[in-house]
């Protein structure tokens, strides 16, 4: 598959993962990221997904994916059983953020978290001028159909990690035109973080 056709957040996450690593993809969806990591990075991967239709797609790709709710915990996995636990576009959808992240940090040596930035300037402008819940490329849902239950910004995540003693090892940001380095809380649509405890 040409790299241009691969989602930018998936390409960035692949860059962050060392070849041959073991990965646990939590909320893996239809398995595109997990499949790419196994094929291109030689990763040893497993996914967890709650949507049964998405699991069928994963199985068709030959992926090892378990049906499960990541809010229920990862007690079946021993400490440090994966090099990386991945929560890409899943964190804002879980009920118990602190518990899920603590479990990920226990199971993975490092955790990669990617989420939409609810403080992106287009969301701010829509709220200010229209007085309505924003709909943006990274937040493409109307308020009544969104799977998101936590509305966090890049800054919120920094403060959360600081308050919980979580180390942020690396940050990557995606803006309207690709990668971004300046003023991410305003201009980033998506933040991707490598964290550890």
ABEGO torsion letter per residue (X at the ends): XBAAABBAAAAAAAAABBBGBBBBBBGAEAGAAAAAAAAAAGBBBBBBBABAAAAAAAAAAGBBBBBBBAAAEAAABBBGABABBBBBGAAAABABAAAAAAAAAAABABBBBBBBBAABAAAAAAAAAAGBBBBBAABABBAAABABABBBBAAAAAAAAAAAGBBBABBBBBBAAEBBABGAAAABABBBBBBBX
